[in-house]
Amino acid sequence: MSNEENELLRAIDLDYDRMVKEAAASGYHLNPDIQFTRALIAGLIVNKKRYGYGSCPCRLAAERRDKDLDIICPCDYRDPDLAEHGTCYCALYVSESVLKGEKTLSSIPERRLPPEERAVKESPSPKVRVEGLTYPVWRCKVCGYLCAREMPPDTCPICKAEKERFEQFT
């Protein structure tokens, strides 16, 4: 095995352990098929090296972070997919009913809009200030976490999404 392959395996081990802990601490579950999950994590690592961010390995990235914020793992579509289908699009995350064997996995439809529709949706909406608030309120677009402060946190304390995944709520 080459040094590069050994490095990748070590990175997969570290990311797998970290993701299992973070998922459990946040009430999520990784796919119980460890080999499948490790392959997805390898894809995230490759994408992080390729693009500089861990975009979903099951989606075509635009190769621009600002255009792919919605598909940086955990993606914006994880929670609605888990609620409706028992898994996220790539099946990295699964619901408790899938974990318990009460529901089987199947392919799910893509929620991500086509590029031309995303461009229209990305138009900035006007910011509304609520009287009486000292600081703006920031919302994590992945998990919905809200915080009132001058700037969003570098990392969401709930889902570990990065700062760019926050939007100004008020």
N, C-alpha and C positions, 0 to 999 in steps of 0.2 A: 504494500500500500504506500502511495506517495505521501509526502508531507502535507500537500494540499488536501488530500482525501482525509488524512488523520485530523487536520484542522477543522474540516467541515463536520466530521463526526463528533468532535469535542464541542463545537458550536451547537450542533443539534442537541446533544446531551444537556448542555447548559440552558438552552432556550426551552427545551421540553420541561425540564425541572422547574424553571422560572414560570412558565406558562401554566403548568399544573397548579402551582401554589397561588398564582394570581387569580386564576379562574375560580378555584375553590374559595378564596377569600372574598370574591365578588359575587358568589352565587351562581357561577357558570360551570360547565363541564366540558372537558375536551373529549373528542371522539375516543371511545375505549379501544379501538383498533390501533394499538401502539405503532405498528409498522406504517400504517396509513398516515397517522398523525405526524410521525417523524418525517415522512416524505413531504408532507405539506410544510412542515417547519423548514426543511431543506430548501423548498421553493421560496419561502419568505426570506431566508438568509441569502439566497442567490439574488433575489430581487433587491435586497438591501445593498448588496455589493454592486449590482448593475445600475440601479437608479438612485441609490442613496436613501431609500426608504423601503419599508417592508410592505409592498403592495400585495394584494391577494394573488396567490400563484395560479388561481383558476380564472383570472380575468386578464384581458389585454390592457396593459398600462400605457398611458400617453407619454411616459418617460419625462413627465413634468410634475413635480410634487403638487403644485397648485391646482393642477387639473385632475389629480388622483387622490386628493384628500379623502374622498368618500370610500375609497377601496384600500386604504391603509389599514392593516389588521390591528385591532378589531374594526371591521368596516361599519359604515353607517347602517347597513342593511341586516346586521347580525340579529338584533333583537326582534324586528318584525318577522324575519325568516324563522327564528327559533319559535316564536309564538304560533305562527301559522303552519310551519312544516316540520318542526322538531329538530331542525338543523339549520346552520347558516349555509350559504351558497356552496362553499367548498367542503363543507362537512367537518371543519375543524372543531367547531362548537356544536354540541348536541343538547337537547332538552333532557330533563330528568326522566321523562317517559321513555325516551329512546335509550337512555342509560340503563333503565330498569328492564328493558326488553318489551315494554308495553306497546311501543310504536316502532315500526321498521322504517328505515331510511329509503327514500326514493329521490329521484332528481327533482329539483325545484326550479321554478321560473326565475329568470334574471330580473331583479328589481331596478337595476341601474339603467337610467335613461340612455338612449343613444346620444352620441357626442353633440349632435346639433340641438337636441332638446336640453341637454345639460347646460349648454352655453346660454340659452335663454333663462333657465332657472337660476344660473349663477349671478344674474344681475343683482346688485346689492339692493336690499330693501332699506327703506329709511329707518334710522334708529329712533326709538321713542324713549325719551327720558321721563321717568316717573318722578314727580315732585316729592321731595322729602328724602330721597335716597342720596347718601353722600357719595357713593361709588356706583359705577355701572355694574350691572349683573351680567355675568358670563355663563353660558350654557355649553356643556360638553355635548356635541352633536352625536356622540356614540352612545352615551348612557343617560344623558339628561341631567347630570350633576350641575347644580347651580352654585355660584359663589359671587359675592359682592366685593370687588376690589378694583384697583386701578387697571390692572392687566390680568389676563387669565393665568392660571398656574402653568408652570413648564410641563407638568404631567398631571393628568387627572388622577386624583387620589382613589377614585373608585375603579375605573376601567383601565388606567394607565395609558390612555390616549395622549398624544403629544399636544403641545400648546396650540398648534395650527388647527386642531379639531374643535376648538372653542369658537363660539360666535357670540357677539354682544346681544344679550337678551333684552335689556332695557337701556 
